[in-house]
Amino acid sequence: MDINPWIVRNVKEEAEEEVEDNAEATEETEDAQEVEEEVDEEVDLMDINAGAVAEGVDRLVEAINNAVATIEDLRRENAELKQQSQALQSDISRLEEERVALCNERDRLQDIYNDNMLLIDNKAEILDKVEAMLQRLNSLNPEKNE
């Protein structure tokens, strides 16, 4: 029977890994025992201070209840503020549309005013021309003047 050196090597590596795993497991077991001992010591201390702990827990529960109530109040207030914000945004949009419409109307009226100002500025000249035309017409028809 031939012994394959690769198989021997693989078996050797597996054995070494198993030894390492066992060493790690032993360390983990020791660590777990140490943690368990620490927990036992803490439990003993907790038993000694059970009354103080119970009082602390009661205060903690009360603080948590107060925090929950505050959070609920803030959520309600936040929802109300969001509704108010949406209403104000709607008002802003409506007012902006009105402002644009009023600006357009103002511009239109300004154009009309400017056109009329030209007429008013030229009123004297226009009246003089109308008077001159009437005089010419009257001069053509002398019977009407009398």
DSSP file (Angstrom, degrees, kcal/mol; ACC not computed):
  #  RESIDUE AA STRUCTURE BP1 BP2  ACC     N-H-->O    O-->H-N    N-H-->O    O-->H-N    TCO  KAPPA ALPHA  PHI   PSI    X-CA   Y-CA   Z-CA
    1    1 A M              0   0    0      0, 0.0     2,-0.4     0, 0.0     0, 0.0   0.000 360.0 360.0 360.0 131.6    0.0    0.0    0.0
    2    2 A D        -     0   0    0      1,-0.0     2,-0.7     2,-0.0     0, 0.0  -0.694 360.0-142.1 -90.0 138.1    1.3    3.4   -1.1
    3    3 A I        -     0   0    0     -2,-0.4     3,-0.0     4,-0.0    -1,-0.0  -0.891  14.7-141.0-101.8 119.9    1.1    6.3    1.3
    4    4 A N     >  -     0   0    0     -2,-0.7     4,-2.1     1,-0.2     3,-0.2  -0.681   1.9-147.6 -81.7 123.7    0.3    9.5   -0.4
    5    5 A P  H  > S+     0   0    0      0, 0.0     4,-2.4     0, 0.0    -1,-0.2   0.814  97.8  56.9 -63.2 -28.1    2.3   12.4    1.0
    6    6 A W  H  > S+     0   0    0      2,-0.2     4,-2.8     1,-0.2     5,-0.2   0.903 106.2  48.3 -69.3 -39.9   -0.6   14.8    0.3
    7    7 A I  H  > S+     0   0    0     -3,-0.2     4,-2.8     2,-0.2     5,-0.2   0.927 112.2  49.3 -65.5 -43.1   -3.0   12.7    2.3
    8    8 A V  H  X S+     0   0    0     -4,-2.1     4,-2.5     1,-0.2    -2,-0.2   0.922 112.4  48.5 -60.5 -43.9   -0.6   12.6    5.2
    9    9 A R  H  X S+     0   0    0     -4,-2.4     4,-2.7     2,-0.2    -2,-0.2   0.927 112.2  48.0 -62.7 -45.9   -0.1   16.3    5.0
   10   10 A N  H  X S+     0   0    0     -4,-2.8     4,-2.6     2,-0.2    -2,-0.2   0.907 112.5  48.8 -62.1 -42.6   -3.9   17.0    4.9
   11   11 A V  H  X S+     0   0    0     -4,-2.8     4,-2.3     1,-0.2    -1,-0.2   0.910 112.0  49.6 -63.7 -41.0   -4.4   14.6    7.8
   12   12 A K  H  X S+     0   0    0     -4,-2.5     4,-2.4    -5,-0.2    -2,-0.2   0.919 111.5  48.0 -63.5 -44.4   -1.7   16.4    9.7
   13   13 A E  H  X S+     0   0    0     -4,-2.7     4,-2.6     1,-0.2    -2,-0.2   0.899 111.5  50.6 -63.7 -40.6   -3.1   19.8    8.9
   14   14 A E  H  X S+     0   0    0     -4,-2.6     4,-2.3     2,-0.2    -1,-0.2   0.903 110.3  49.8 -63.9 -40.0   -6.6   18.7   10.0
   15   15 A A  H  X S+     0   0    0     -4,-2.3     4,-2.2     2,-0.2    -2,-0.2   0.910 111.4  48.7 -65.2 -41.3   -5.1   17.3   13.3
   16   16 A E  H  X S+     0   0    0     -4,-2.4     4,-2.5     2,-0.2    -2,-0.2   0.910 111.4  49.6 -64.2 -41.8   -3.4   20.7   13.9
   17   17 A E  H  X S+     0   0    0     -4,-2.6     4,-2.9     1,-0.2    -1,-0.2   0.893 110.0  51.5 -63.2 -39.0   -6.6   22.6   13.2
   18   18 A E  H  X S+     0   0    0     -4,-2.3     4,-2.6     2,-0.2    -2,-0.2   0.901 109.9  49.1 -65.5 -39.9   -8.5   20.3   15.6
   19   19 A V  H  X S+     0   0    0     -4,-2.2     4,-2.3     2,-0.2    -2,-0.2   0.919 112.9  47.6 -64.1 -42.8   -5.9   20.9   18.3
   20   20 A E  H  X S+     0   0    0     -4,-2.5     4,-2.6     2,-0.2    -2,-0.2   0.918 111.8  50.0 -63.5 -43.1   -6.1   24.7   17.7
   21   21 A D  H  X S+     0   0    0     -4,-2.9     4,-2.7     1,-0.2    -2,-0.2   0.905 110.6  50.0 -61.5 -41.3  -10.0   24.5   17.7
   22   22 A N  H  X S+     0   0    0     -4,-2.6     4,-2.4     2,-0.2    -1,-0.2   0.899 110.6  49.9 -63.8 -39.5   -9.8   22.6   21.0
   23   23 A A  H  X S+     0   0    0     -4,-2.3     4,-2.4     2,-0.2    -2,-0.2   0.918 112.3  47.4 -64.9 -42.6   -7.5   25.2   22.5
   24   24 A E  H  X S+     0   0    0     -4,-2.6     4,-2.8     2,-0.2    -2,-0.2   0.906 111.3  51.0 -64.4 -41.3   -9.8   28.0   21.4
   25   25 A A  H  X S+     0   0    0     -4,-2.7     4,-2.5     2,-0.2    -2,-0.2   0.898 109.7  50.6 -62.9 -39.9  -12.8   26.1   22.8
   26   26 A T  H  X S+     0   0    0     -4,-2.4     4,-2.5     2,-0.2    -2,-0.2   0.925 111.7  47.5 -63.5 -44.1  -10.9   25.7   26.1
   27   27 A E  H  X S+     0   0    0     -4,-2.4     4,-2.8     1,-0.2    -2,-0.2   0.915 112.2  49.8 -62.3 -42.8  -10.2   29.4   26.2
   28   28 A E  H  X S+     0   0    0     -4,-2.8     4,-2.8     2,-0.2    -1,-0.2   0.892 110.2  50.8 -63.6 -39.1  -13.8   30.2   25.3
   29   29 A T  H  X S+     0   0    0     -4,-2.5     4,-2.4     2,-0.2    -2,-0.2   0.923 111.5  47.5 -63.8 -43.7  -14.9   27.9   28.1
   30   30 A E  H  X S+     0   0    0     -4,-2.5     4,-2.3     2,-0.2    -2,-0.2   0.918 112.8  49.0 -62.9 -43.0  -12.6   29.6   30.6
   31   31 A D  H  X S+     0   0    0     -4,-2.8     4,-2.6     1,-0.2    -2,-0.2   0.910 110.9  50.5 -61.5 -42.4  -13.8   33.1   29.4
   32   32 A A  H  X S+     0   0    0     -4,-2.8     4,-2.6     1,-0.2    -1,-0.2   0.894 109.7  50.5 -63.6 -39.7  -17.4   31.9   29.8
   33   33 A Q  H  X S+     0   0    0     -4,-2.4     4,-2.4     2,-0.2    -1,-0.2   0.908 110.7  49.3 -64.9 -40.9  -16.7   30.7   33.3
   34   34 A E  H  X S+     0   0    0     -4,-2.3     4,-2.4     2,-0.2    -2,-0.2   0.921 112.3  47.6 -63.5 -43.4  -15.1   34.0   34.2
   35   35 A V  H  X S+     0   0    0     -4,-2.6     4,-2.7     2,-0.2    -2,-0.2   0.908 110.9  51.8 -63.3 -41.6  -18.1   35.9   32.8
   36   36 A E  H  X S+     0   0    0     -4,-2.6     4,-2.5     1,-0.2    -2,-0.2   0.902 109.7  49.4 -62.4 -40.7  -20.5   33.6   34.7
   37   37 A E  H  X S+     0   0    0     -4,-2.4     4,-2.3     2,-0.2    -1,-0.2   0.910 111.2  49.4 -64.5 -41.5  -18.6   34.3   37.9
   38   38 A E  H  X S+     0   0    0     -4,-2.4     4,-2.4     2,-0.2    -2,-0.2   0.906 111.2  49.6 -63.5 -41.4  -18.7   38.1   37.2
   39   39 A V  H  X S+     0   0    0     -4,-2.7     4,-2.8     2,-0.2    -2,-0.2   0.911 109.3  52.1 -63.6 -42.1  -22.5   37.8   36.6
   40   40 A D  H  X S+     0   0    0     -4,-2.5     4,-2.3     2,-0.2    -2,-0.2   0.912 109.9  49.1 -60.1 -42.0  -22.9   35.9   39.8
   41   41 A E  H  X S+     0   0    0     -4,-2.3     4,-2.2     1,-0.2    -2,-0.2   0.912 112.0  48.5 -63.1 -42.0  -21.1   38.6   41.7
   42   42 A E  H  X S+     0   0    0     -4,-2.4     4,-2.5     2,-0.2    -2,-0.2   0.890 109.5  52.3 -65.6 -38.9  -23.2   41.3   40.1
   43   43 A V  H  X S+     0   0    0     -4,-2.8     4,-2.5     2,-0.2    -1,-0.2   0.908 108.6  51.3 -63.0 -40.9  -26.4   39.3   40.9
   44   44 A D  H  X S+     0   0    0     -4,-2.3     4,-1.9     1,-0.2    -2,-0.2   0.928 111.3  47.2 -61.1 -44.0  -25.2   39.1   44.5
   45   45 A L  H  X S+     0   0    0     -4,-2.2     4,-2.1     1,-0.2    -2,-0.2   0.875 110.9  52.6 -64.0 -36.5  -24.7   42.9   44.6
   46   46 A M  H  < S+     0   0    0     -4,-2.5     7,-0.2     1,-0.2    -1,-0.2   0.888 106.6  52.3 -67.3 -37.9  -28.1   43.3   43.0
   47   47 A D  H >< S+     0   0    0     -4,-2.5     3,-1.1     1,-0.2     4,-0.2   0.898 109.2  50.7 -62.7 -38.9  -29.7   41.2   45.7
   48   48 A I  H 3< S+     0   0    0     -4,-1.9     3,-0.3     1,-0.3    -2,-0.2   0.910 119.8  35.4 -64.0 -41.6  -28.1   43.4   48.3
   49   49 A N  T 3X S+     0   0    0     -4,-2.1     4,-2.8     1,-0.2    -1,-0.3  -0.023  79.1 125.5-102.7  30.1  -29.4   46.6   46.6
   50   50 A A  H <> S+     0   0    0     -3,-1.1     4,-2.8     1,-0.2     5,-0.2   0.885  74.7  49.9 -58.7 -41.1  -32.7   45.1   45.5
   51   51 A G  H  > S+     0   0    0     -3,-0.3     4,-2.2    -4,-0.2    -1,-0.2   0.928 113.0  45.7 -63.8 -44.8  -34.7   47.9   47.1
   52   52 A A  H  > S+     0   0    0      1,-0.2     4,-2.5     2,-0.2    -2,-0.2   0.888 113.9  49.9 -65.5 -38.5  -32.5   50.6   45.6
   53   53 A V  H  X S+     0   0    0     -4,-2.8     4,-3.1    -7,-0.2    -2,-0.2   0.923 109.1  51.0 -65.8 -44.0  -32.7   48.9   42.2
   54   54 A A  H  X S+     0   0    0     -4,-2.8     4,-2.4    -5,-0.2    -2,-0.2   0.908 111.9  47.9 -60.8 -41.2  -36.5   48.6   42.4
   55   55 A E  H  X S+     0   0    0     -4,-2.2     4,-2.4     2,-0.2    -1,-0.2   0.912 112.6  48.8 -64.8 -42.0  -36.7   52.3   43.3
   56   56 A G  H  X S+     0   0    0     -4,-2.5     4,-2.5     2,-0.2    -2,-0.2   0.894 110.8  50.5 -63.5 -40.0  -34.4   53.1   40.4
   57   57 A V  H  X S+     0   0    0     -4,-3.1     4,-3.0     2,-0.2    -2,-0.2   0.908 109.1  51.7 -64.5 -41.4  -36.5   51.0   38.0
   58   58 A D  H  X S+     0   0    0     -4,-2.4     4,-2.4     2,-0.2    -2,-0.2   0.923 111.4  46.8 -61.2 -43.7  -39.6   52.8   39.2
   59   59 A R  H  X S+     0   0    0     -4,-2.4     4,-2.6     2,-0.2    -2,-0.2   0.901 112.5  50.7 -63.6 -39.8  -38.0   56.1   38.5
   60   60 A L  H  X S+     0   0    0     -4,-2.5     4,-2.6     2,-0.2    -2,-0.2   0.919 110.1  49.0 -63.9 -43.9  -36.8   54.9   35.1
   61   61 A V  H  X S+     0   0    0     -4,-3.0     4,-2.7     2,-0.2    -2,-0.2   0.913 112.2  49.2 -61.4 -42.7  -40.3   53.6   34.2
   62   62 A E  H  X S+     0   0    0     -4,-2.4     4,-2.5     2,-0.2    -2,-0.2   0.914 111.5  48.8 -63.2 -42.8  -41.8   57.0   35.2
   63   63 A A  H  X S+     0   0    0     -4,-2.6     4,-2.5     2,-0.2    -2,-0.2   0.898 111.8  49.5 -63.8 -40.1  -39.2   58.8   33.2
   64   64 A I  H  X S+     0   0    0     -4,-2.6     4,-2.8     2,-0.2    -2,-0.2   0.921 110.5  50.0 -64.9 -43.5  -39.9   56.6   30.2
   65   65 A N  H  X S+     0   0    0     -4,-2.7     4,-2.4     1,-0.2    -2,-0.2   0.911 111.7  48.6 -61.4 -41.6  -43.6   57.2   30.5
   66   66 A N  H  X S+     0   0    0     -4,-2.5     4,-2.5     2,-0.2    -1,-0.2   0.911 111.8  49.4 -63.2 -41.7  -43.0   60.9   30.7
   67   67 A A  H  X S+     0   0    0     -4,-2.5     4,-2.6     2,-0.2    -2,-0.2   0.909 110.7  49.8 -64.1 -41.8  -40.8   60.7   27.6
   68   68 A V  H  X S+     0   0    0     -4,-2.8     4,-2.5     2,-0.2    -2,-0.2   0.918 111.6  48.7 -63.0 -43.5  -43.5   58.7   25.7
   69   69 A A  H  X S+     0   0    0     -4,-2.4     4,-2.4     2,-0.2    -2,-0.2   0.911 112.1  49.1 -62.8 -42.1  -46.1   61.2   26.6
   70   70 A T  H  X S+     0   0    0     -4,-2.5     4,-2.7     2,-0.2    -2,-0.2   0.912 110.4  50.7 -63.3 -42.4  -43.9   64.1   25.5
   71   71 A I  H  X S+     0   0    0     -4,-2.6     4,-2.4     2,-0.2    -2,-0.2   0.912 110.4  49.4 -61.8 -42.8  -43.2   62.3   22.2
   72   72 A E  H  X S+     0   0    0     -4,-2.5     4,-2.4     2,-0.2    -2,-0.2   0.916 111.7  48.8 -63.4 -42.4  -46.9   61.8   21.6
   73   73 A D  H  X S+     0   0    0     -4,-2.4     4,-2.8     1,-0.2    -2,-0.2   0.924 111.9  49.0 -61.5 -44.2  -47.6   65.5   22.4
   74   74 A L  H  X S+     0   0    0     -4,-2.7     4,-2.7     2,-0.2    -2,-0.2   0.877 109.8  51.6 -64.4 -37.6  -44.8   66.5   20.0
   75   75 A R  H  X S+     0   0    0     -4,-2.4     4,-2.5     2,-0.2    -1,-0.2   0.926 111.4  47.3 -63.9 -43.7  -46.1   64.3   17.3
   76   76 A R  H  X S+     0   0    0     -4,-2.4     4,-2.4     2,-0.2    -2,-0.2   0.938 114.3  46.7 -61.6 -46.3  -49.6   65.8   17.7
   77   77 A E  H  X S+     0   0    0     -4,-2.8     4,-2.7     1,-0.2    -2,-0.2   0.893 111.1  52.5 -63.2 -39.6  -48.1   69.3   17.6
   78   78 A N  H  X S+     0   0    0     -4,-2.7     4,-2.3     2,-0.2    -1,-0.2   0.908 108.8  49.9 -62.4 -42.6  -46.0   68.4   14.6
   79   79 A A  H  X S+     0   0    0     -4,-2.5     4,-2.1     2,-0.2    -2,-0.2   0.915 111.8  48.5 -63.0 -42.7  -49.0   67.1   12.7
   80   80 A E  H  X S+     0   0    0     -4,-2.4     4,-2.6     1,-0.2    -2,-0.2   0.919 111.3  49.8 -62.8 -43.0  -50.9   70.3   13.5
   81   81 A L  H  X S+     0   0    0     -4,-2.7     4,-2.7     1,-0.2    -1,-0.2   0.867 108.3  53.1 -64.9 -35.7  -48.0   72.4   12.4
   82   82 A K  H  X S+     0   0    0     -4,-2.3     4,-2.5     2,-0.2    -1,-0.2   0.914 109.9  48.3 -64.4 -41.4  -47.7   70.5    9.2
   83   83 A Q  H  X S+     0   0    0     -4,-2.1     4,-2.4     2,-0.2    -2,-0.2   0.928 113.1  47.5 -63.9 -43.7  -51.4   71.2    8.5
   84   84 A Q  H  X S+     0   0    0     -4,-2.6     4,-2.7     1,-0.2    -2,-0.2   0.906 111.2  51.8 -62.7 -40.5  -50.9   74.9    9.3
   85   85 A S  H  X S+     0   0    0     -4,-2.7     4,-2.7     2,-0.2    -2,-0.2   0.914 109.8  48.6 -62.3 -43.5  -47.9   74.9    7.0
   86   86 A Q  H  X S+     0   0    0     -4,-2.5     4,-2.3     2,-0.2    -1,-0.2   0.910 111.8  49.5 -63.5 -41.5  -49.8   73.4    4.2
   87   87 A A  H  X S+     0   0    0     -4,-2.4     4,-2.4     1,-0.2    -2,-0.2   0.917 112.5  47.5 -63.3 -42.5  -52.6   75.9    4.7
   88   88 A L  H  X S+     0   0    0     -4,-2.7     4,-2.8     2,-0.2    -2,-0.2   0.886 110.1  52.2 -66.4 -38.3  -50.1   78.8    4.7
   89   89 A Q  H  X S+     0   0    0     -4,-2.7     4,-2.5     2,-0.2    -1,-0.2   0.906 109.9  49.7 -62.4 -40.4  -48.4   77.4    1.6
   90   90 A S  H  X S+     0   0    0     -4,-2.3     4,-2.6     2,-0.2    -2,-0.2   0.924 111.4  48.5 -62.9 -44.5  -51.8   77.3   -0.1
   91   91 A D  H  X S+     0   0    0     -4,-2.4     4,-3.0     1,-0.2     5,-0.2   0.909 110.4  51.8 -61.6 -42.1  -52.4   80.9    1.0
   92   92 A I  H  X S+     0   0    0     -4,-2.8     4,-2.5     2,-0.2    -2,-0.2   0.924 110.6  47.9 -61.0 -44.7  -49.0   81.9   -0.3
   93   93 A S  H  X S+     0   0    0     -4,-2.5     4,-2.2     2,-0.2    -2,-0.2   0.932 113.7  47.1 -61.9 -45.6  -49.7   80.3   -3.7
   94   94 A R  H  X S+     0   0    0     -4,-2.6     4,-2.3     1,-0.2    -2,-0.2   0.928 113.8  47.5 -62.7 -45.2  -53.1   82.0   -3.9
   95   95 A L  H  X S+     0   0    0     -4,-3.0     4,-2.7     1,-0.2    -1,-0.2   0.862 109.8  53.3 -65.7 -35.4  -51.7   85.4   -2.9
   96   96 A E  H  X S+     0   0    0     -4,-2.5     4,-2.4    -5,-0.2    -1,-0.2   0.912 109.2  48.9 -65.0 -41.5  -48.9   85.0   -5.4
   97   97 A E  H  X S+     0   0    0     -4,-2.2     4,-2.4     2,-0.2    -2,-0.2   0.919 112.5  48.2 -63.0 -42.6  -51.4   84.3   -8.2
   98   98 A E  H  X S+     0   0    0     -4,-2.3     4,-2.8     2,-0.2    -2,-0.2   0.907 110.3  52.1 -63.1 -41.3  -53.4   87.4   -7.1
   99   99 A R  H  X S+     0   0    0     -4,-2.7     4,-2.5     2,-0.2    -2,-0.2   0.917 109.9  48.2 -61.2 -43.8  -50.2   89.5   -7.0
  100  100 A V  H  X S+     0   0    0     -4,-2.4     4,-2.4     2,-0.2    -1,-0.2   0.922 112.7  48.7 -62.9 -43.4  -49.3   88.4  -10.6
  101  101 A A  H  X S+     0   0    0     -4,-2.4     4,-2.4     1,-0.2    -2,-0.2   0.915 112.5  48.3 -62.9 -42.4  -52.8   89.2  -11.8
  102  102 A L  H  X S+     0   0    0     -4,-2.8     4,-2.9     2,-0.2    -1,-0.2   0.877 109.9  52.0 -66.4 -37.4  -52.8   92.6  -10.0
  103  103 A C  H  X S+     0   0    0     -4,-2.5     4,-2.6     2,-0.2    -1,-0.2   0.921 110.6  48.2 -63.2 -42.9  -49.4   93.4  -11.5
  104  104 A N  H  X S+     0   0    0     -4,-2.4     4,-2.3     2,-0.2    -2,-0.2   0.923 113.2  47.4 -62.9 -43.2  -50.7   92.6  -15.0
  105  105 A E  H  X S+     0   0    0     -4,-2.4     4,-2.8     2,-0.2     5,-0.2   0.904 111.2  51.7 -64.3 -41.8  -53.8   94.7  -14.4
  106  106 A R  H  X S+     0   0    0     -4,-2.9     4,-2.5     1,-0.2    -2,-0.2   0.921 110.1  48.7 -60.4 -44.3  -51.6   97.6  -13.1
  107  107 A D  H  X S+     0   0    0     -4,-2.6     4,-2.1     2,-0.2    -2,-0.2   0.903 111.8  49.5 -62.4 -41.0  -49.4   97.4  -16.2
  108  108 A R  H  X S+     0   0    0     -4,-2.3     4,-2.1     1,-0.2    -2,-0.2   0.929 113.1  46.1 -64.0 -44.6  -52.5   97.4  -18.4
  109  109 A L  H  X S+     0   0    0     -4,-2.8     4,-2.8     1,-0.2    -2,-0.2   0.855 109.5  55.1 -67.0 -34.3  -53.9  100.4  -16.6
  110  110 A Q  H  X S+     0   0    0     -4,-2.5     4,-2.8    -5,-0.2    -1,-0.2   0.907 107.5  50.0 -64.2 -40.8  -50.5  102.2  -16.8
  111  111 A D  H  X S+     0   0    0     -4,-2.1     4,-2.4     2,-0.2    -2,-0.2   0.924 112.0  47.5 -62.2 -44.0  -50.5  101.7  -20.5
  112  112 A I  H  X S+     0   0    0     -4,-2.1     4,-2.6     2,-0.2    -2,-0.2   0.924 112.4  49.9 -62.6 -43.8  -54.0  103.2  -20.8
  113  113 A Y  H  X S+     0   0    0     -4,-2.8     4,-2.6     1,-0.2    -2,-0.2   0.925 110.2  50.0 -60.4 -45.1  -53.0  106.1  -18.5
  114  114 A N  H  X S+     0   0    0     -4,-2.8     4,-1.7     2,-0.2    -1,-0.2   0.912 110.9  49.5 -61.5 -42.2  -49.9  106.8  -20.7
  115  115 A D  H  X S+     0   0    0     -4,-2.4     4,-1.5     1,-0.2    -1,-0.2   0.927 113.2  46.6 -61.3 -44.4  -52.1  106.7  -23.8
  116  116 A N  H  X S+     0   0    0     -4,-2.6     4,-2.9     1,-0.2    -2,-0.2   0.843 106.4  58.3 -68.1 -33.9  -54.5  109.1  -22.2
  117  117 A M  H  X S+     0   0    0     -4,-2.6     4,-3.2     2,-0.2    -1,-0.2   0.883 103.3  53.4 -63.3 -36.9  -51.8  111.4  -21.0
  118  118 A L  H  X S+     0   0    0     -4,-1.7     4,-1.9     2,-0.2    -1,-0.2   0.920 111.0  46.6 -61.8 -41.8  -50.6  111.8  -24.6
  119  119 A L  H  < S+     0   0    0     -4,-1.5    -2,-0.2     2,-0.2    -1,-0.2   0.922 114.1  47.1 -65.6 -43.1  -54.1  112.9  -25.5
  120  120 A I  H >< S+     0   0    0     -4,-2.9     3,-1.2     1,-0.2     4,-0.4   0.915 111.6  50.9 -64.8 -42.6  -54.3  115.2  -22.5
  121  121 A D  H 3< S+     0   0    0     -4,-3.2     3,-0.3     1,-0.3     4,-0.3   0.868 116.6  41.0 -61.9 -35.2  -50.9  116.7  -23.3
  122  122 A N  T 3X S+     0   0    0     -4,-1.9     4,-2.8    -5,-0.2    -1,-0.3   0.301  86.1 104.2 -94.6   9.3  -52.0  117.3  -26.9
  123  123 A K  H <> S+     0   0    0     -3,-1.2     4,-3.1     1,-0.2     5,-0.2   0.913  79.9  48.5 -59.0 -46.5  -55.5  118.5  -25.9
  124  124 A A  H  > S+     0   0    0     -4,-0.4     4,-2.4    -3,-0.3    -1,-0.2   0.922 113.5  47.2 -61.9 -43.6  -54.7  122.1  -26.5
  125  125 A E  H  > S+     0   0    0     -4,-0.3     4,-2.0     2,-0.2    -1,-0.2   0.912 113.4  48.3 -63.8 -42.3  -53.3  121.3  -29.9
  126  126 A I  H  X S+     0   0    0     -4,-2.8     4,-2.6     2,-0.2    -2,-0.2   0.921 111.3  50.2 -65.0 -43.8  -56.2  119.1  -30.8
  127  127 A L  H  X S+     0   0    0     -4,-3.1     4,-2.7     1,-0.2    -2,-0.2   0.901 109.4  51.6 -61.8 -40.4  -58.7  121.8  -29.7
  128  128 A D  H  X S+     0   0    0     -4,-2.4     4,-2.3    -5,-0.2    -1,-0.2   0.908 110.7  48.1 -62.0 -41.3  -56.9  124.4  -31.8
  129  129 A K  H  X S+     0   0    0     -4,-2.0     4,-2.3     2,-0.2    -2,-0.2   0.907 111.7  49.2 -66.3 -41.2  -57.1  122.1  -34.8
  130  130 A V  H  X S+     0   0    0     -4,-2.6     4,-2.5     2,-0.2    -2,-0.2   0.919 111.6  49.7 -64.2 -42.5  -60.8  121.4  -34.2
  131  131 A E  H  X S+     0   0    0     -4,-2.7     4,-2.4     1,-0.2    -2,-0.2   0.908 110.2  50.5 -60.9 -42.5  -61.5  125.2  -33.9
  132  132 A A  H  X S+     0   0    0     -4,-2.3     4,-2.1     2,-0.2    -1,-0.2   0.905 110.8  48.9 -63.5 -41.0  -59.6  125.9  -37.1
  133  133 A M  H  X S+     0   0    0     -4,-2.3     4,-2.5     1,-0.2    -2,-0.2   0.913 111.2  50.0 -65.4 -41.6  -61.7  123.2  -38.9
  134  134 A L  H  X S+     0   0    0     -4,-2.5     4,-2.6     1,-0.2    -2,-0.2   0.889 109.7  51.0 -64.1 -38.9  -64.9  124.7  -37.6
  135  135 A Q  H  X S+     0   0    0     -4,-2.4     4,-2.2     2,-0.2    -1,-0.2   0.900 110.3  49.2 -65.8 -39.9  -63.9  128.2  -38.7
  136  136 A R  H  X S+     0   0    0     -4,-2.1     4,-1.5     2,-0.2    -2,-0.2   0.933 112.3  48.1 -63.7 -44.4  -63.1  126.9  -42.2
  137  137 A L  H  X S+     0   0    0     -4,-2.5     4,-1.2     1,-0.2     3,-0.2   0.914 112.0  49.7 -62.9 -40.8  -66.4  125.2  -42.3
  138  138 A N  H  < S+     0   0    0     -4,-2.6     7,-0.3     1,-0.2    -1,-0.2   0.861 107.1  54.6 -66.1 -34.8  -68.2  128.3  -41.1
  139  139 A S  H  < S+     0   0    0     -4,-2.2    -1,-0.2     1,-0.2    -2,-0.2   0.807 106.4  52.5 -70.0 -27.6  -66.4  130.4  -43.7
  140  140 A L  H  < S+     0   0    0     -4,-1.5    -1,-0.2     1,-0.3    -2,-0.2   0.780 114.8  42.2 -76.1 -27.0  -67.7  128.1  -46.4
  141  141 A N    >X  +     0   0    0     -4,-1.2     3,-0.7    -5,-0.2     4,-0.6  -0.742  66.3 168.2-122.5  81.6  -71.2  128.4  -45.2
  142  142 A P  H 3>  +     0   0    0      0, 0.0     4,-0.7     0, 0.0     3,-0.4   0.740  69.9  67.1 -70.1 -22.8  -71.7  132.1  -44.4
  143  143 A E  H >4 S+     0   0    0      1,-0.2     3,-0.6     2,-0.2    -5,-0.0   0.850  95.8  54.8 -67.7 -33.8  -75.5  131.8  -44.0
  144  144 A K  H <4 S+     0   0    0     -3,-0.7    -1,-0.2     1,-0.2    -6,-0.1   0.807  99.1  61.8 -71.6 -29.1  -75.3  129.7  -41.0
  145  145 A N  H 3<        0   0    0     -4,-0.6    -1,-0.2    -3,-0.4    -2,-0.2   0.784 360.0 360.0 -67.4 -26.5  -73.1  132.2  -39.1
  146  146 A E    <<        0   0    0     -4,-0.7    -1,-0.3    -3,-0.6    -2,-0.2   0.455 360.0 360.0 -86.2 360.0  -75.9  134.8  -39.3
